[in-house]
Amino acid sequence: MSIKNLSLIFFAIVFISCKSNKSENPFAHLSSEERSKLADYYHEESMKFNPWFQTGKLHRIYKDSALLAVPDHVEYMQRASYSYKKAGEHIKAMEMLNKAVAIDTTNGKTTALEYKAWSMLYFYRDYESTIKDVDKVIEISKIPHKACHGESCLLLKAQAYYQLGEYKKAIETFDSLFTLLKEQSVNPKDDFLANFYLARSYFKLNDLDKSLFYLEEQLSMPYSVKAELNFYAGQIYVLKNNTEKAKQHFLKAKELYLQNDKMNEPYIERFDEIFMNDINLEISKL
C-alpha cells in the first residue's frame, strides 16, 4: 500500500476518533449523585466570574460544563442562556432557553417560561410571543397574578399590547391586574409601572384627561418615578395650550432627571424612558 493511501487512512482514523470523542459525555461513567454534585460545583465556580452580569467567557465555560454533567438542569440551562444572550450569541441563547422551557412546562413548571416572557418583551421586543408566553404561564400555574422574572406577568402582557398599539387591550389588562391587586388588599396606585403605562395608553387614545389623571395621581405618590411623570404631563399641557403649566412640568422633569429621579433600570431601557435631550427639545419648542 502506498504512503499516500496509508496517510489517508491515518487521517480518517484520527477524524473519526476525534468526532467520537467529541460526542461522548466525559461524565457518563459517574453516578447521578456524582454528576449532580459536579454540576453544582461548576455552577458555583461560574458565579465567580461576572456574578451579576454573567457575561464572561469563563462563566459560560463553567455553565456548559455543569450542563455536561446534568444536561436537563433547567436552572443552569436558563442561566447559561442569559449569559449567551448578553454576549450577543442570540441563536444559541434561544435554543437553550427553548429547551429549558420545554423541559419545565412538560413537568408542569413555569420558571423558564416566565423568564422567556420577560426576555421576549424587554430584550427581543417580540410582543406577540410575550402575550402567548404570559397566557401559557397563567394557564399552567393557574395563578392569575403570577410574577414573571420579578415583575407581574400581566404587567408584561399589558406593555406588550401597548407596544403593539393595541391600547384598549392594554387598558383591559391593566384593569384585570388592578382587580387582582385589590383582591389581595394591595393598593393599585402602588404599582408605578402599571399606572404609568396605563396613563400612556390613554394618551395614545387621545384621552388626555384620563392620562393626566393617572400621571398626577402618581406624582402624589411617595415612591413613583417623577421625571417621566412630569415630562409626559408637560406634553399633555402643551396639547391643552397651557404653555405655562407645560413649562413648569418640563423644568421639574429636568431638575428631577439631574437628581436621577427617573426610570433607571440597569439591564434594559424602559418603554417611554426619557433622556435629557427629550426634555431640552420640549422646552426649546415652547
N, C-alpha and C positions, 0 to 999 in steps of 0.2 A: 504494500500500500504506500502511496506517495506521501511525502511530508505534508503536502498541501491538504490531502484528504484527512490525514491524522490531525492536522491543525483545526480543520473544520469540525471534526468530531469532538475535539477537546473543548472548543468554544461552545459547541452545542450543549455538552455536559455541564459546563460552568453556568451557561444561561439557564438551563432547566433547574439546576441546583439552586441558583440564586432566586429564581421565581418561586420555587417550592418553599425555600426558607422564608421568603417574604410573606407568604400566605399563612405560614404556620404561626400559631399563637405561642409565644415563648413561655406563657404561664399555664398552658394546657395541662401540664402534669401536676399542678398544685390542686389542693382540695378547695372546695368552695369557701371555707373559712379562711384559708391562707390567702386566697385571691381577694377576698373582701378586705382583709387587713392590709394587703398590699395596695389596693385601690385607695383606701383611706390614707395610707402613708403618702402616696403620690399626690393626692389631693391636698393634704396639709403642706407638702413641700411646694406645691404650685402657688399656694397663697402667700408664700414668702416673696414672690415676685409680682409686683403691682397688685397688691391685695384689693385695692379699691377699684381701680380702672380695669385691671385684669387684661392688659393689652400686650404684655411682654411675650416674646417667643418662648422663653423658658417656661412661662406659665402654661402655655399651650402644650409644650412637650410633656410636661408632667401630667396635665389633664388627659392627653392622649394615652399616656402610659396607664393611668388609672382606668381608662376605658378598655384597654387591652386586658387588664385583669378582670374587670367586670363590665362586659360590653353593653349590658342593658341597664346600667345605673343611670336613671333618668336625671337625677340632680346634677351629676357630674357632666352628663351629656348637654344639659341645658346651659350649665356654666361655661363649658367649652365653646358652645355655640355663641354665647355672648362675647367671649374673647375673640373668636374668629370674626365676628361681626365688627367689633371695634377695630380690628386690624385691617378691615376692608375686604376680607375674604368672604363675601356675602353668599356665594353659592354653597360653599361648604358649611357656613353658619346655618343656612336654612335647611340643608339636608339633615344636619344633626338635630336641629330643633324639631323638624317634622317627624323625625324618628322618635324623639323623646315624647312628643305629643301622642303619637300612635301607641306607644307602649303605655303611657299614662292613662289615656282615655279607655284603652282596652281593659284596664284594671279599675275603671270607674273613678279615676282621679283626674284632677284638672289643673294641677300646679303648672305644668309645662304649657298648657293651653292658655292659662291666664297670662303668663309671660309673653306668649306669642301674640295675644290680642294687644297687649301694651306695646310690644315691639312693632307690630304692623301699623299702629296708629302713629307713634312718635318717630320711629326710625325710617320705616319704608313708605309711610303715607299711603298705605293700601287700605282705604277706608271701608271698602266692601268686605274685605277679609276681617277687619276689626269687628264689624257688626255680626258677621257669621260666627266668629270665634266667641264673642260675648254670649250670643244666644246659645251656643253649644255648652259653654261653661255653666250657664244657669240651668239648662236642660239636664245636664249630667249631675250637677251638685244639688239641684232642687233648692237652691238658696237664691232668692230673688235679689237680695242686696249682698252680692259677693264681691270680694276685693280681688282685683287683678293687678298683681305685682305692686301692691301698695296703694292703689287708687281704686275707687269704686268702678266696677265693670260697667255699670250704667253710665257713669261719667265718661268713660272711654267711648261707649256707643253713641252717646249724645254728641260728643265732639266730632265723631266720625260723620254723623248726619250733618252737622254744622259745616264741616269741610266739604261735604258733597253738595252743599247748597240746599239741602232738604231741611229748611229751618223749622217748619211746622213739626216734622218728626223729631227734630232735636228738642223742641219745646215739650212735646208729649213725653219724651224720655226723661227730661229733667223733672217734669211733673210726677212721673212714676217714682223717680228717685226721692223726691221730697216727701211723697206719701209714705214710702218705706222708712224714711228717716223719722217722720212723725210717729209712726208705729213703734219705733224703738226709743221714743222720748228724746229724740235729738232735734235741736232747732235747725231747720233747713238753712237759715241765714248764716249758720256757722260754716257752711261749705262754700268757701270763697270761689273756687274754680267753677262750681256748678252755677252759682249766681252770676258770675262774670260772663260765662258763655251763654247763659240764658238772656242776659241783657244784650249781648252781641247778636243773638238770634233775632230778638225783637227789632233791633236796629236794622238788620238786613231785610226785615219785612216792612221797614219804614214805619214801624210803630214807635216813634221817638219818645212818647210819654212813658210807655211801659219800660223801654230801655233805660231811660233816665231814672225812673223809679228804682229799678234794681241796682243801678250804679250808685245812686245817692244812699240807698239803704246800706250798701256795702261800705260806703265812705263813713258811715256812722258806727261801723263795727270795729272793735279794737284790734283784730288780727288780720284784717284784709290787706291786700297789696294796693297801696294808694296811688302810685304814679300812673299806672294804666287806667285806673278808675277815673282820675281827674282828666287824663288825656281824652278818653272817649266821651266823657261828659262835656268836655270843651267842644268836641266835634259836633255834638248834638246842639249845643247853644249856637254854634256857627250857623247851622241849618235853621235854627229858630230866629236868626237875625239878631241875637243878643250878643253883640261883639264884646261888650264889657265883661259879661259873665264868662264868655268863652276864654278871654284873655286871662282872667283870674285862674281858671282851671288849668290852662296851659302852663302858666308861670308856676303854679303849685306843682304840676306834674314835673316840671324841670327841677324844682327845688328838691322834691322827693326822690327823683331819679339820682341826683347827686348824693343823696343820703343812702342810696342803694335800697330804698323802699319801693322795689319794683319786682316784677317776675324775674327770678334769678335761679333757674334750675341748672345745675352743673352738667347734666347729661344730655339735655335736649333744649331746643328753642321752642318755647310755648307758642301756640297759635295766638296771633294778635299781640305778641310781646312787642313793646315799643323800645326805640333807641333814641339817643339824643338828637340825631338828625331829623327824626319824625317830629319831635317837639319843636325844634327850631324852624322847620318848614311851615308848620301850622301858625306859629307866631308871626313869621315873615309875611304870611298871606292876609293877616288882619288889617 
